[in-house]
Amino acid sequence: MAASIHLDSQSLVEILTDDATSLLNHDFFQMRFEEEFKKSWRYGWSYTLLLFDIEGFEEICERDGERAGRGLELAVAGEILNASRDIDLSTRREAGRFMVLLPGCDTDGARAFVKRVLTDNVVERAEGRFSVSVGGSCSPQSGLDQLEEFQARAATGLTKAKEMGDNQFVIWNEASL
C-alpha cells in the first residue's frame, strides 16, 4: 500500500513560494503560466506578460549592501502583490527581476497595473535612488501561439523600455520591431 502524503497549508505555501519575496517560486509560476497560455489560446481570452527589472540592481547591492537590495526586492514584490488580482501570477525571475502574468488583461489593463505598481508607489518613494523598467506582451496576437515567442516579445518590450530611460514601460507590438 502506498503511503499517503499530507501537506498542511503552511507547508504548501512554503513549497510554492519564493522565500525572499513571497511571490510564487519560479518553477511553479512556469507551470501555471503554461496552463494559462494554453487556456487563453483555446478560449480566445486576452492575457499579458510583464517583465519588471530593477535597473542597476547589482550596483545597488554593491553600493548599499545585500540587505538594501533585498529590501528593494521586497518593496517591488509587495507592490506587485498589492496591485494584483486573485487570478494574477507573479514570480521573482532572478535577483532584481520579476515576471507577472495577467490573465484576461489587455494592453489598457496592463498599463493600469504598471501604473499602480510603479508610479503610485515604488518609484515615487525611490526619490531617484533606483528605477524600474517594464516590458510586456499582450495576446492573443497573430504569431503568438508559442510560449517562447510570447516571452521573447515581452523581453523585447523590456529592452526597448530600458533604451528609453528611467521608469519606462513598453508593450511589444508589431510596430515596435
C-alpha positions as CSV (number, residue, x, y, z in Angstrom):
1,M,0.0,0.0,0.0
2,A,1.4,3.4,-0.9
3,A,2.0,5.9,1.8
4,S,-0.1,9.0,1.7
5,I,1.5,12.4,1.9
6,H,-0.3,15.1,3.9
7,L,0.7,18.7,3.5
8,D,-0.8,21.4,5.6
9,S,-1.5,24.8,4.1
10,Q,1.7,26.2,5.7
11,S,3.9,23.5,4.1
12,L,2.2,24.1,0.7
13,V,2.8,27.8,0.9
14,E,6.5,27.1,1.7
15,I,6.8,24.8,-1.3
16,L,5.1,27.1,-3.8
17,T,6.5,30.5,-2.9
18,D,9.9,32.1,-3.1
19,D,11.5,32.6,0.3
20,A,12.9,36.0,-0.5
21,T,9.7,37.7,-1.8
22,S,6.6,35.5,-1.0
23,L,5.8,35.5,-4.7
24,L,5.3,32.2,-6.5
25,N,8.5,30.2,-6.9
26,H,9.7,30.3,-10.5
27,D,9.1,26.6,-11.3
28,F,5.5,26.7,-10.1
29,F,5.0,30.0,-11.9
30,Q,6.2,28.5,-15.2
31,M,3.9,25.5,-14.8
32,R,0.9,27.8,-14.2
33,F,2.0,30.2,-17.0
34,E,1.9,27.3,-19.5
35,E,-1.5,26.3,-18.3
36,E,-2.9,29.8,-18.6
37,F,-1.2,30.3,-22.0
38,K,-3.0,27.1,-23.3
39,K,-6.4,28.1,-21.9
40,S,-6.1,31.6,-23.3
41,W,-5.5,30.3,-26.8
42,R,-8.2,27.7,-26.5
43,Y,-10.8,30.2,-25.4
44,G,-9.5,33.4,-27.1
45,W,-9.0,35.2,-23.8
46,S,-6.6,38.1,-23.6
47,Y,-3.6,38.0,-21.3
48,T,-0.5,40.0,-20.7
49,L,3.0,39.0,-19.6
50,L,5.0,41.8,-17.9
51,L,8.8,41.7,-17.1
52,F,9.9,44.1,-14.3
53,D,13.6,45.0,-14.0
54,I,15.1,47.0,-11.2
55,E,17.7,49.0,-13.1
56,G,21.3,48.6,-11.7
57,F,20.2,46.1,-9.0
58,E,23.7,44.6,-8.7
59,E,25.3,48.0,-8.3
60,I,22.8,48.9,-5.6
61,C,23.7,45.8,-3.7
62,E,27.4,46.5,-4.1
63,R,27.0,50.2,-3.0
64,D,24.4,49.8,-0.3
65,G,24.8,46.2,0.7
66,E,22.8,43.0,0.2
67,R,20.3,43.9,2.8
68,A,19.4,47.1,1.0
69,G,19.0,45.1,-2.3
70,R,16.7,42.5,-0.6
71,G,14.7,45.3,0.9
72,L,14.3,46.8,-2.5
73,E,13.2,43.5,-4.0
74,L,10.7,43.1,-1.1
75,A,9.3,46.6,-1.8
76,V,8.8,45.9,-5.5
77,A,7.4,42.4,-4.8
78,G,5.0,43.8,-2.2
79,E,3.7,46.4,-4.7
80,I,3.2,43.8,-7.3
81,L,1.2,41.7,-4.9
82,N,-0.8,44.8,-3.8
83,A,-1.7,45.6,-7.4
84,S,-2.6,42.0,-8.3
85,R,-5.9,40.4,-8.6
86,D,-6.5,36.9,-7.2
87,I,-6.1,35.4,-10.7
88,D,-2.7,37.1,-11.4
89,L,0.5,35.2,-11.2
90,S,3.9,36.7,-10.2
91,T,7.4,35.4,-9.5
92,R,10.9,36.6,-9.0
93,R,12.8,35.5,-12.1
94,E,16.2,36.3,-10.7
95,A,17.8,39.0,-8.5
96,G,16.0,42.3,-9.2
97,R,13.8,40.9,-12.0
98,F,10.1,39.8,-11.8
99,M,7.5,38.3,-14.1
100,V,3.8,38.9,-13.9
101,L,1.0,37.2,-15.9
102,L,-2.3,39.0,-16.0
103,P,-5.0,36.6,-17.4
104,G,-7.9,38.3,-19.0
105,C,-6.0,41.6,-19.2
106,D,-5.4,43.7,-22.4
107,T,-3.0,46.5,-23.1
108,D,-5.0,49.1,-21.2
109,G,-5.3,46.9,-18.2
110,A,-1.6,46.2,-18.3
111,R,-0.9,49.9,-18.3
112,A,-3.2,50.5,-15.3
113,F,-1.4,47.6,-13.5
114,V,2.0,49.0,-14.1
115,K,0.9,52.5,-13.0
116,R,-0.5,51.1,-9.8
117,V,2.8,49.2,-9.1
118,L,5.3,51.9,-10.1
119,T,4.0,55.5,-10.5
120,D,1.8,55.4,-7.5
121,N,4.1,53.6,-5.1
122,V,7.6,52.3,-5.7
123,V,9.1,55.0,-8.0
124,E,7.6,57.9,-6.0
125,R,9.2,56.7,-2.8
126,A,12.5,55.9,-4.6
127,E,13.5,59.6,-4.7
128,G,15.8,58.9,-7.7
129,R,17.8,56.1,-5.9
130,F,16.7,53.5,-8.5
131,S,14.3,53.0,-11.4
132,V,12.3,50.1,-12.7
133,S,11.8,49.3,-16.4
134,V,8.9,47.2,-17.5
135,G,8.3,45.3,-20.8
136,G,5.4,43.3,-21.8
137,S,3.4,41.5,-24.4
138,C,-0.3,41.1,-24.8
139,S,-2.2,38.4,-26.6
140,P,-3.9,36.9,-28.5
141,Q,-1.9,38.2,-31.4
142,S,-1.1,36.6,-34.7
143,G,2.2,34.7,-34.4
144,L,2.0,34.4,-30.6
145,D,0.9,30.8,-30.4
146,Q,4.2,29.6,-28.9
147,L,5.1,30.3,-25.3
148,E,8.7,31.0,-26.1
149,E,7.8,33.6,-28.7
150,F,5.4,35.3,-26.3
151,Q,8.2,35.5,-23.6
152,A,10.7,36.8,-26.3
153,R,8.3,39.6,-27.3
154,A,7.9,40.7,-23.7
155,A,11.7,40.7,-23.4
156,T,11.9,42.9,-26.5
157,G,9.5,45.3,-24.8
158,L,11.7,45.3,-21.7
159,T,14.8,46.0,-23.9
160,K,13.0,48.9,-25.6
161,A,11.9,50.3,-22.2
162,K,15.5,50.3,-20.9
163,E,16.7,52.1,-24.0
164,M,14.1,54.8,-23.4
165,G,15.4,55.7,-19.9
166,D,14.3,55.5,-16.3
167,N,10.9,54.1,-15.3
168,Q,9.7,53.3,-18.8
169,F,7.0,50.8,-19.8
170,V,6.8,49.3,-23.3
171,I,4.3,46.7,-24.6
172,W,5.6,44.8,-27.6
173,N,3.6,45.2,-30.8
174,E,4.1,44.7,-34.5
175,A,5.1,48.4,-34.9
176,S,7.8,48.2,-32.3
177,L,10.0,45.9,-34.5
